[in-house]
Structure formats: structure tokens, C-alpha cells
Amino acid sequence: MQATEGRDMDFKSTEDQFSVGVYQKRDAAIVRGRGARVWDAAGREYIDCVAGVGVANVGHCNPAVVKAIQEQASRLITCSELFYNDARAQCLERLSRITPEGIDRFFLCNSGTEAVEGAIKFARMATGRKRVVAAMRGYHGKTLGSLSATWDKKYRDPFAPLVPDFVHAPYNNAAEFEKAIDDQTAAVILEPVQGEGGVRPATAGFFQAVRKACDDRGALLIVDEIQTGFGRTGRMFACEHLGVFPDILTMAKGIAGGIPMGAIGINRRVGDLEKQSHTSTFGGNPLACAAAVAAIDYLVDQDLPKQAAEKGEYFMQRLRAIADPRIREVRGLGLMIGVELKQKAGALAQAMLQEGVLVLLAGSTVLRFLPPLVITREEIDTVVAALTKVLAAAPGAEIE
């Protein structure tokens, strides 16, 4: 069902009138999606390389997820973890099948930043320490605890003072992290690929050195897989590329096919947590759990991590073949890809919208591509052609 352009403008004016206005909105009202494509209120079609910021891994309105939501909604939508529930039990069991070695217990929540908040609390409770080491350029969310681990000062400064005892060290610099981790460190928190920080993959040597330093000094390793998890990088979780397994794993985004959900996985080093020390009213609700079971089963049955690896390699090869001197580097892992330019990328992102492709930024000079893992090679070709076209049409001086 399509709407008129006038109705499209109604959506925009209504949101502008009643929203608090903290989002930098693009000029499109998206009302429908299927697979790797979405449509606006005027009926215009786009290839979606935003995917809810890496949420729609199994594709928009995945039929298996839609069916699971419909069936669960007709039976039971909400049920606190004060009680047992069938959908929740299935979700926990599915997570235990796919998460990295040693991760075998889970706390269910509603978002990535909530998962990070809980992970910090669990690490402090387990170790009796308070200090947390995070990475420069790292991003872990915007609530106060997770914001304390996030690096960018434009997010941090308006809300200072933040939670104390957080320090930052340079990403991919093992020596600096080894110096930062001491006998007062509760945890180190790291992304296997920095997303907001410019799509920067970690090296295996760096992660392995941090893992050893944590072990030597009694600290826990929190791996933030909120953006990289659930097949995005070509493995179910990106830390598998690095041969390093976390003590605490944070998850969200692609976990439930688009339904808001987050999760924290812990291993036995974390130990037993005190009753009622951390709870969530909506965490583990049956609707989200049913969606997660369907999404996880689809990821596994269709081997979407393998598809992401193969399509990501193809996508990066095509991007690297674009002959434009303004492209500094194409980097990424699986279908988490960044194109770094020698100048600001915002105008190009807007131009891509006009060409029917939705893309993200990752800092001021990086275009970020996070398409659904079900994107086809033909759709990838269309995206690359659009980028080639907008680069050719945009002289350097016009890109802001």
C-alpha cells in the first residue's frame, strides 16, 4: 500500500513537531521493507545499506520472523522473568548454541546500551574492582555507564561528569593496553571491529595480547558484539576471526530480526550473580524471544554468516575497483564495510539517497555500509554503480 507525497510530508511535519529533535534525520519517510529493500511513503524504492544500523541482518520483514511474532502475539506478549516462559527458554537455549566457547548463561534486555550497562555491573560485581579500560574511537552506547566507555567527546562532554574509573587506550596498540590494565582493573571492553569509530577491524595479535593481560591481572574481557554479531562479519561473532573468547559478551541489533532486544552472555569466570542485582521489566519478554528464535534459526539454516563473508568480499572488491582519487581506503569484515574518503562524506551520503541507496556515516570521512545479509550481488552492483555515479558528479570542492 502506497501513500501520496502529501501524506509523506505529514509524517515529516508531525515528527518534527512532536519529536525532541535529537536525531539528524534524512529526507525520507520509510514505511515498508522487504529483504534488502525499503520503500518511502511516496512509493520510492531504496536499497538499504543502513538496515536499522545493522539490525535487519535476516532482511526486513523476514517471513519466518513475521510468522513467529504473529503467532506469539496471539498467545502471550509480556511475561516478567519472575516466571518461567516457553519462548524465553527456547531463546536462551538458541543463544547457548551459537555464542563463543564458554559463554553459557545469559541476561536478556532490550538494547545494546543496556547490555553494556549490565556487563559493566557484572564485571564489577564479579571482580570487586571498579576500573574499566576501553579503546579510543570505541563506541558502546549513550546511557551514562556505556557513555563512560564511549570515546567521542561530542557525545561525552555535554553529560560530564560521567561514571568514574574509566580510562581509554589506543585501539590495536597492545603495549598501551598492557600498561593500562592493572590489578585494579575490573574489565576491558572492546569491539572486534570499531563501527562508529570508522569501521576499523582489530588485529588478532592485539586481541590476543589483551586477553593474556586480562588473564594475568585478574580482569575480565568484555567483547562488544552489538554491531558485529549475528553473522555480520562473516562469522556468527566477530571474535571468532581473532581466536579470542570473552568472559562477557554484549549483543543486540541483529539478535531478533528487528524487534528491540539485547543480551549479555557470561562465562564461568564471572561466577554467580546476586539475586535482584540487575533486572529488566521488558527483558526476556515472549514476543522478543520468539522473534529471536526465528531470526537465529534463519541465520543458521541459511548460513548467513558464510553469505556475509562471500558477499562482503565481493562488495569490497567492487568498491576497491572504483577509480577515484578521493577514496583513501576500503576496509571492513564481511558485510560491515567502510569507505574512507580524503574529505568529508556527508554530501555523498545525501547524494546516495537521491540515487536510491541508503548509507551511514562512521565519522566525518567514512561511508559505512551495513546491508541486510540477504542482499544479492545484483543489489551490491547497483550500490557500487550509485557510488561511482555520485563521485563522478561531485567535484571535491562541493563535498562537505
TIFISE-631573 format. One record per residue (C-alpha): x, y negated, z; residue in one letter. Coordinates in Angstrom, 1 decimal, m for minus. Example, Ala and Ser with C-alpha at 12.3 -4.5 7.8 and 13.67 -1.06 7.14 Angstrom:
+--------+--------+--------+------+
:   east :  north :     up : code :
+--------+--------+--------+------+
:   12.3 :    4.5 :    7.8 :    A :
:   13.7 :    1.1 :    7.1 :    S :
+--------+--------+--------+------+
***
This chain:
+--------+--------+--------+------+
:   east :  north :     up : code :
+--------+--------+--------+------+
:    0.0 :    0.0 :    0.0 :    M :
:    1.4 :   m3.4 :   m1.0 :    Q :
:    0.8 :   m6.9 :    0.2 :    A :
:    0.9 :  m10.2 :   m1.5 :    T :
:    3.7 :  m12.7 :   m1.3 :    E :
:    1.4 :  m15.0 :    0.7 :    G :
:    1.0 :  m12.2 :    3.3 :    R :
:    4.7 :  m11.8 :    3.2 :    D :
:    5.1 :  m15.4 :    4.2 :    M :
:    2.5 :  m14.9 :    7.0 :    D :
:    4.8 :  m12.2 :    8.5 :    F :
:    7.7 :  m14.6 :    8.5 :    K :
:    6.0 :  m17.6 :    9.9 :    S :
:    4.4 :  m15.6 :   12.6 :    T :
:    7.7 :  m14.1 :   13.7 :    E :
:    9.3 :  m17.5 :   13.5 :    D :
:    6.6 :  m19.0 :   15.7 :    Q :
:    6.5 :  m16.4 :   18.4 :    F :
:    9.9 :  m14.8 :   18.5 :    S :
:   12.6 :  m16.2 :   20.9 :    V :
:   14.8 :  m16.7 :   17.8 :    G :
:   18.0 :  m14.9 :   18.8 :    V :
:   18.2 :  m12.9 :   15.5 :    Y :
:   19.8 :  m14.2 :   12.3 :    Q :
:   17.0 :  m13.0 :   10.0 :    K :
:   17.3 :  m12.2 :    6.3 :    R :
:   14.6 :  m13.5 :    4.0 :    D :
:   12.7 :  m10.2 :    3.6 :    A :
:    9.7 :   m8.7 :    5.4 :    A :
:   10.3 :   m4.9 :    5.3 :    I :
:    7.1 :   m2.9 :    5.7 :    V :
:    7.7 :    0.6 :    4.2 :    R :
:   10.5 :    3.1 :    3.8 :    G :
:   11.3 :    6.5 :    2.4 :    R :
:   14.7 :    8.2 :    2.2 :    G :
:   17.4 :    5.6 :    1.5 :    A :
:   14.9 :    3.0 :    0.1 :    R :
:   12.7 :    0.4 :    1.7 :    V :
:   10.0 :   m2.0 :    0.3 :    W :
:    9.1 :   m5.5 :    1.4 :    D :
:    5.6 :   m6.9 :    1.8 :    A :
:    5.7 :   m8.1 :   m1.8 :    A :
:    6.4 :   m4.6 :   m3.0 :    G :
:   10.0 :   m5.2 :   m3.9 :    R :
:   12.3 :   m2.1 :   m3.5 :    E :
:   15.7 :   m2.1 :   m1.9 :    Y :
:   18.5 :    0.5 :   m1.4 :    I :
:   19.1 :    0.3 :    2.3 :    D :
:   22.7 :    0.3 :    3.4 :    C :
:   21.7 :   m1.1 :    6.8 :    V :
:   19.4 :    1.8 :    7.9 :    A :
:   18.3 :    0.0 :   11.1 :    G :
:   22.1 :   m0.5 :   11.8 :    V :
:   22.9 :    3.2 :   11.4 :    G :
:   19.7 :    4.5 :   12.8 :    V :
:   18.0 :    6.2 :    9.9 :    A :
:   20.5 :    9.0 :    9.3 :    N :
:   17.9 :   11.5 :    8.2 :    V :
:   16.2 :    8.9 :    6.0 :    G :
:   13.3 :    6.6 :    6.5 :    H :
:   10.0 :    8.4 :    7.4 :    C :
:   11.7 :   11.8 :    7.2 :    N :
:    8.8 :   14.2 :    6.7 :    P :
:    9.9 :   16.6 :    9.5 :    A :
:   10.3 :   13.7 :   12.0 :    V :
:    7.0 :   12.2 :   11.0 :    V :
:    5.2 :   15.5 :   11.5 :    K :
:    6.8 :   16.1 :   14.9 :    A :
:    5.8 :   12.6 :   16.0 :    I :
:    2.2 :   13.1 :   14.8 :    Q :
:    1.9 :   16.5 :   16.5 :    E :
:    3.4 :   15.4 :   19.8 :    Q :
:    1.4 :   12.1 :   19.9 :    A :
:   m1.8 :   14.2 :   19.7 :    S :
:   m0.7 :   16.3 :   22.7 :    R :
:    1.3 :   14.1 :   25.1 :    L :
:    3.2 :   10.8 :   24.7 :    I :
:    4.6 :   10.0 :   28.1 :    T :
:    5.8 :   12.1 :   31.0 :    C :
:    8.3 :   11.0 :   33.6 :    S :
:   11.3 :   13.1 :   34.5 :    E :
:    9.6 :   13.6 :   37.8 :    L :
:    8.0 :   16.5 :   36.0 :    F :
:    9.3 :   19.1 :   33.6 :    Y :
:    8.3 :   18.9 :   29.9 :    N :
:    8.5 :   21.3 :   26.9 :    D :
:    9.6 :   18.7 :   24.4 :    A :
:   12.3 :   17.4 :   26.7 :    R :
:   13.6 :   20.9 :   27.4 :    A :
:   13.9 :   21.6 :   23.7 :    Q :
:   15.7 :   18.2 :   23.2 :    C :
:   18.3 :   18.9 :   25.9 :    L :
:   18.9 :   22.4 :   24.5 :    E :
:   19.4 :   21.0 :   21.0 :    R :
:   21.9 :   18.4 :   22.3 :    L :
:   23.9 :   21.2 :   24.0 :    S :
:   24.2 :   23.0 :   20.7 :    R :
:   25.7 :   20.1 :   18.7 :    I :
:   27.7 :   18.0 :   21.2 :    T :
:   31.5 :   18.3 :   21.5 :    P :
:   33.1 :   21.0 :   23.6 :    E :
:   32.5 :   20.7 :   27.3 :    G :
:   29.5 :   18.3 :   27.1 :    I :
:   26.7 :   20.4 :   28.6 :    D :
:   24.5 :   18.1 :   30.7 :    R :
:   22.5 :   15.0 :   29.6 :    F :
:   20.7 :   11.9 :   30.8 :    F :
:   18.1 :   10.7 :   28.4 :    L :
:   17.4 :    6.9 :   28.0 :    C :
:   16.1 :    4.5 :   25.3 :    N :
:   19.1 :    2.7 :   23.6 :    S :
:   22.8 :    2.6 :   23.1 :    G :
:   23.5 :   m0.2 :   25.6 :    T :
:   21.5 :    1.8 :   28.3 :    E :
:   23.7 :    4.8 :   27.5 :    A :
:   26.8 :    2.7 :   28.1 :    V :
:   25.4 :    1.3 :   31.3 :    E :
:   24.8 :    4.7 :   32.6 :    G :
:   28.1 :    6.0 :   31.5 :    A :
:   29.9 :    3.3 :   33.4 :    I :
:   27.9 :    4.1 :   36.6 :    K :
:   28.5 :    7.8 :   36.3 :    F :
:   32.3 :    7.3 :   35.8 :    A :
:   32.5 :    5.0 :   38.9 :    R :
:   30.4 :    7.4 :   41.0 :    M :
:   32.5 :   10.5 :   39.9 :    A :
:   35.9 :    8.9 :   40.5 :    T :
:   35.2 :    6.5 :   43.3 :    G :
:   37.1 :    3.9 :   41.3 :    R :
:   35.9 :    0.7 :   39.6 :    K :
:   38.4 :   m0.3 :   36.8 :    R :
:   37.3 :    0.2 :   33.2 :    V :
:   39.7 :   m0.1 :   30.2 :    V :
:   38.1 :   m1.0 :   26.8 :    A :
:   39.5 :   m2.0 :   23.4 :    A :
:   40.0 :   m5.3 :   21.8 :    M :
:   37.4 :   m5.7 :   18.9 :    R :
:   35.3 :   m3.0 :   20.7 :    G :
:   31.5 :   m3.3 :   20.8 :    Y :
:   29.4 :   m1.4 :   23.4 :    H :
:   26.2 :   m3.4 :   23.8 :    G :
:   24.9 :   m6.6 :   25.2 :    K :
:   23.5 :   m5.9 :   28.7 :    T :
:   25.8 :   m7.1 :   31.4 :    L :
:   27.7 :   m3.9 :   32.1 :    G :
:   28.1 :   m2.9 :   28.4 :    S :
:   28.8 :   m6.5 :   27.5 :    L :
:   31.7 :   m6.4 :   30.0 :    S :
:   33.2 :   m3.7 :   27.9 :    A :
:   32.5 :   m5.5 :   24.6 :    T :
:   35.3 :   m7.7 :   23.3 :    W :
:   33.9 :  m10.6 :   21.3 :    D :
:   33.9 :  m13.8 :   23.3 :    K :
:   31.0 :  m15.2 :   21.3 :    K :
:   28.8 :  m12.6 :   23.0 :    Y :
:   30.5 :  m12.7 :   26.4 :    R :
:   31.2 :  m16.3 :   27.2 :    D :
:   27.5 :  m17.6 :   27.5 :    P :
:   26.9 :  m15.0 :   30.2 :    F :
:   30.1 :  m15.2 :   32.3 :    A :
:   30.9 :  m14.2 :   34.9 :    P :
:   30.4 :  m10.6 :   33.8 :    L :
:   31.0 :   m7.4 :   35.8 :    V :
:   34.5 :   m7.5 :   37.3 :    P :
:   37.3 :   m5.0 :   36.8 :    D :
:   37.1 :   m4.6 :   33.0 :    F :
:   40.3 :   m5.0 :   31.0 :    V :
:   41.0 :   m4.8 :   27.2 :    H :
:   43.9 :   m3.4 :   25.3 :    A :
:   44.7 :   m3.4 :   21.6 :    P :
:   42.9 :   m0.7 :   19.6 :    Y :
:   45.1 :    2.0 :   18.1 :    N :
:   48.0 :    0.9 :   20.4 :    N :
:   48.8 :    3.9 :   22.6 :    A :
:   51.6 :    2.2 :   24.5 :    A :
:   49.4 :   m0.7 :   25.6 :    E :
:   46.6 :    1.7 :   26.7 :    F :
:   49.0 :    3.8 :   28.6 :    E :
:   50.2 :    0.7 :   30.5 :    K :
:   46.6 :   m0.4 :   31.2 :    A :
:   45.4 :    3.0 :   32.6 :    I :
:   46.4 :    3.3 :   36.3 :    D :
:   45.4 :    5.1 :   39.5 :    D :
:   42.5 :    2.6 :   40.0 :    Q :
:   41.0 :    3.3 :   36.5 :    T :
:   37.6 :    5.0 :   36.6 :    A :
:   37.3 :    5.3 :   32.8 :    A :
:   38.5 :    4.3 :   29.4 :    V :
:   35.7 :    3.6 :   26.9 :    I :
:   36.5 :    3.8 :   23.1 :    L :
:   34.7 :    4.0 :   19.8 :    E :
:   36.2 :    6.6 :   17.3 :    P :
:   35.5 :    4.0 :   14.6 :    V :
:   35.0 :    0.4 :   15.6 :    Q :
:   31.8 :   m0.7 :   13.9 :    G :
:   31.1 :   m4.3 :   14.8 :    E :
:   34.9 :   m4.7 :   15.1 :    G :
:   35.4 :   m4.3 :   11.3 :    G :
:   34.9 :   m0.6 :   10.6 :    V :
:   38.3 :    0.4 :   11.9 :    R :
:   38.9 :    4.2 :   12.4 :    P :
:   41.1 :    5.3 :   15.3 :    A :
:   44.2 :    7.4 :   14.7 :    T :
:   44.3 :   10.9 :   16.1 :    A :
:   47.6 :   10.1 :   17.8 :    G :
:   46.1 :    7.1 :   19.6 :    F :
:   43.1 :    9.1 :   20.9 :    F :
:   45.3 :   12.0 :   22.0 :    Q :
:   47.6 :    9.7 :   23.9 :    A :
:   44.7 :    8.0 :   25.7 :    V :
:   43.2 :   11.4 :   26.5 :    R :
:   46.5 :   12.5 :   28.1 :    K :
:   46.9 :    9.3 :   30.0 :    A :
:   43.4 :    9.7 :   31.4 :    C :
:   44.1 :   13.3 :   32.5 :    D :
:   47.5 :   12.3 :   34.1 :    D :
:   45.9 :    9.4 :   36.1 :    R :
:   42.6 :   11.0 :   37.0 :    G :
:   40.5 :    8.7 :   34.8 :    A :
:   37.5 :    9.7 :   32.7 :    L :
:   37.3 :    9.2 :   28.9 :    L :
:   34.0 :    7.8 :   27.7 :    I :
:   33.7 :    8.2 :   23.9 :    V :
:   31.1 :    5.8 :   22.5 :    D :
:   29.4 :    7.6 :   19.5 :    E :
:   26.4 :    5.4 :   19.4 :    I :
:   27.1 :    4.4 :   15.8 :    Q :
:   29.4 :    7.2 :   14.7 :    T :
:   27.3 :   10.1 :   16.0 :    G :
:   24.8 :   12.5 :   14.4 :    F :
:   26.7 :   13.1 :   11.1 :    G :
:   27.5 :    9.5 :   10.2 :    R :
:   31.3 :   10.0 :    9.7 :    T :
:   31.3 :   13.5 :    8.1 :    G :
:   31.3 :   15.5 :   11.4 :    R :
:   28.4 :   15.7 :   13.8 :    M :
:   30.5 :   13.5 :   16.1 :    F :
:   33.5 :   11.4 :   15.0 :    A :
:   35.7 :   12.5 :   17.9 :    C :
:   35.8 :   16.0 :   16.2 :    E :
:   38.0 :   14.4 :   13.5 :    H :
:   40.5 :   13.4 :   16.2 :    L :
:   40.7 :   16.7 :   18.1 :    G :
:   39.8 :   14.9 :   21.4 :    V :
:   36.9 :   15.7 :   23.6 :    F :
:   35.3 :   13.2 :   26.0 :    P :
:   34.3 :   13.5 :   29.6 :    D :
:   31.3 :   11.3 :   28.9 :    I :
:   29.6 :   10.9 :   25.5 :    L :
:   27.3 :    8.0 :   24.7 :    T :
:   24.7 :    8.5 :   22.0 :    M :
:   21.8 :    6.6 :   20.4 :    A :
:   20.9 :    5.2 :   16.9 :    K :
:   20.6 :    8.4 :   14.8 :    G :
:   19.5 :   10.7 :   17.6 :    I :
:   15.7 :   10.6 :   17.0 :    A :
:   15.1 :    9.7 :   13.3 :    G :
:   14.3 :    6.1 :   14.1 :    G :
:   12.4 :    6.4 :   17.4 :    I :
:   14.2 :    4.4 :   20.2 :    P :
:   16.3 :    6.8 :   22.2 :    M :
:   19.7 :    7.1 :   23.8 :    G :
:   21.5 :    9.8 :   25.7 :    A :
:   24.6 :   10.3 :   27.9 :    I :
:   26.4 :   13.6 :   27.8 :    G :
:   28.8 :   14.7 :   30.6 :    I :
:   31.2 :   17.5 :   31.2 :    N :
:   32.0 :   19.3 :   34.5 :    R :
:   34.8 :   16.8 :   35.4 :    R :
:   32.0 :   14.3 :   36.1 :    V :
:   30.6 :   16.6 :   38.8 :    G :
:   27.2 :   16.4 :   40.4 :    D :
:   25.5 :   13.1 :   40.5 :    L :
:   23.4 :   11.9 :   43.4 :    E :
:   19.6 :   12.2 :   43.1 :    K :
:   17.9 :    9.0 :   42.1 :    Q :
:   21.2 :    7.2 :   41.5 :    S :
:   20.2 :    6.5 :   37.9 :    H :
:   16.7 :    6.8 :   36.4 :    T :
:   14.6 :    5.6 :   33.4 :    S :
:   10.8 :    5.2 :   33.2 :    T :
:   10.7 :    6.0 :   29.5 :    F :
:   13.9 :    8.1 :   29.2 :    G :
:   13.2 :   11.6 :   28.0 :    G :
:    9.6 :   10.8 :   27.0 :    N :
:    8.0 :   13.6 :   25.0 :    P :
:    7.4 :   11.5 :   21.8 :    L :
:   11.1 :   10.6 :   21.5 :    A :
:   12.2 :   14.1 :   22.4 :    C :
:   10.0 :   15.7 :   19.8 :    A :
:   11.4 :   13.3 :   17.2 :    A :
:   15.0 :   14.1 :   18.3 :    A :
:   14.5 :   17.8 :   18.0 :    V :
:   13.1 :   17.4 :   14.4 :    A :
:   16.0 :   15.0 :   13.5 :    A :
:   18.7 :   17.2 :   14.9 :    I :
:   17.2 :   20.3 :   13.2 :    D :
:   17.1 :   18.5 :    9.9 :    Y :
:   20.7 :   17.3 :   10.3 :    L :
:   21.8 :   20.9 :   10.9 :    V :
:   19.6 :   22.6 :    8.3 :    D :
:   20.6 :   20.2 :    5.5 :    Q :
:   24.2 :   20.0 :    6.7 :    D :
:   24.0 :   16.2 :    6.5 :    L :
:   27.5 :   15.8 :    8.1 :    P :
:   29.0 :   17.6 :    5.2 :    K :
:   26.9 :   15.5 :    2.8 :    Q :
:   28.1 :   12.3 :    4.5 :    A :
:   31.7 :   13.4 :    4.1 :    A :
:   31.4 :   14.1 :    0.4 :    E :
:   29.2 :   11.1 :   m0.4 :    K :
:   31.4 :    8.9 :    1.7 :    G :
:   34.5 :    9.9 :   m0.2 :    E :
:   32.7 :    9.3 :   m3.5 :    Y :
:   31.4 :    5.9 :   m2.3 :    F :
:   34.8 :    4.7 :   m1.1 :    M :
:   36.4 :    5.9 :   m4.4 :    Q :
:   33.9 :    3.9 :   m6.4 :    R :
:   34.4 :    0.8 :   m4.2 :    L :
:   38.2 :    1.0 :   m4.5 :    R :
:   37.8 :    1.1 :   m8.2 :    A :
:   36.3 :   m2.4 :   m8.3 :    I :
:   38.9 :   m4.6 :   m9.8 :    A :
:   38.6 :   m7.8 :   m7.8 :    D :
:   41.5 :   m9.5 :   m6.1 :    P :
:   39.2 :  m10.7 :   m3.2 :    R :
:   38.9 :   m7.2 :   m1.9 :    I :
:   41.6 :   m6.7 :    0.7 :    R :
:   40.8 :   m3.1 :    1.7 :    E :
:   38.1 :   m0.5 :    1.6 :    V :
:   38.1 :    1.7 :    4.7 :    R :
:   35.9 :    4.0 :    6.7 :    G :
:   34.9 :    7.5 :    7.6 :    L :
:   32.1 :    9.4 :    6.0 :    G :
:   29.2 :    7.0 :    5.3 :    L :
:   30.5 :    4.4 :    7.7 :    M :
:   32.3 :    2.1 :    5.3 :    I :
:   33.7 :   m1.4 :    5.4 :    G :
:   34.9 :   m3.6 :    2.5 :    V :
:   37.2 :   m6.3 :    3.9 :    E :
:   37.5 :   m9.4 :    1.8 :    L :
:   40.1 :  m12.1 :    1.7 :    K :
:   37.4 :  m14.6 :    2.5 :    Q :
:   34.0 :  m14.8 :    4.4 :    K :
:   31.4 :  m12.2 :    3.3 :    A :
:   28.1 :  m13.8 :    4.4 :    G :
:   27.2 :  m15.2 :    1.0 :    A :
:   27.9 :  m11.9 :   m0.7 :    L :
:   25.6 :  m10.1 :    1.7 :    A :
:   22.8 :  m12.6 :    0.8 :    Q :
:   23.6 :  m12.1 :   m2.9 :    A :
:   23.3 :   m8.3 :   m2.5 :    M :
:   19.8 :   m8.8 :   m1.0 :    L :
:   18.8 :  m10.6 :   m4.2 :    Q :
:   20.2 :   m7.6 :   m6.2 :    E :
:   18.0 :   m5.2 :   m4.2 :    G :
:   20.6 :   m3.9 :   m1.8 :    V :
:   20.7 :   m4.4 :    2.0 :    L :
:   24.1 :   m4.5 :    3.6 :    V :
:   25.6 :   m5.5 :    7.0 :    L :
:   28.5 :   m7.6 :    8.1 :    L :
:   31.2 :   m6.4 :   10.5 :    A :
:   32.9 :   m9.6 :   11.5 :    G :
:   33.0 :  m12.6 :    9.1 :    S :
:   35.0 :  m11.0 :    6.3 :    T :
:   33.8 :   m7.4 :    6.2 :    V :
:   30.8 :   m6.0 :    4.4 :    L :
:   29.5 :   m2.9 :    6.2 :    R :
:   27.6 :    0.0 :    4.5 :    F :
:   25.7 :    2.4 :    6.8 :    L :
:   23.2 :    4.0 :    4.4 :    P :
:   21.0 :    7.0 :    5.4 :    P :
:   22.9 :   10.2 :    4.9 :    L :
:   20.3 :   11.3 :    2.4 :    V :
:   21.4 :    8.6 :   m0.1 :    I :
:   22.1 :   10.0 :   m3.5 :    T :
:   25.1 :    9.5 :   m5.7 :    R :
:   22.9 :    7.6 :   m8.2 :    E :
:   21.9 :    5.2 :   m5.4 :    E :
:   25.5 :    4.8 :   m4.5 :    I :
:   26.3 :    3.9 :   m8.1 :    D :
:   23.6 :    1.3 :   m8.0 :    T :
:   25.0 :   m0.2 :   m4.8 :    V :
:   28.5 :   m0.4 :   m6.3 :    V :
:   27.2 :   m1.9 :   m9.5 :    A :
:   25.4 :   m4.6 :   m7.5 :    A :
:   28.5 :   m5.4 :   m5.5 :    L :
:   30.5 :   m5.6 :   m8.8 :    T :
:   27.9 :   m8.0 :  m10.2 :    K :
:   27.8 :  m10.4 :   m7.2 :    V :
:   31.5 :  m10.5 :   m7.0 :    L :
:   31.8 :  m11.4 :  m10.7 :    A :
:   29.1 :  m14.1 :  m10.3 :    A :
:   30.6 :  m15.7 :   m7.1 :    A :
:   33.8 :  m17.7 :   m7.6 :    P :
:   35.9 :  m17.7 :   m4.5 :    G :
:   35.1 :  m21.3 :   m3.6 :    A :
:   31.4 :  m20.5 :   m3.5 :    E :
:   31.7 :  m17.7 :   m1.0 :    I :
:   31.2 :  m18.9 :    2.6 :    E :
+--------+--------+--------+------+
***
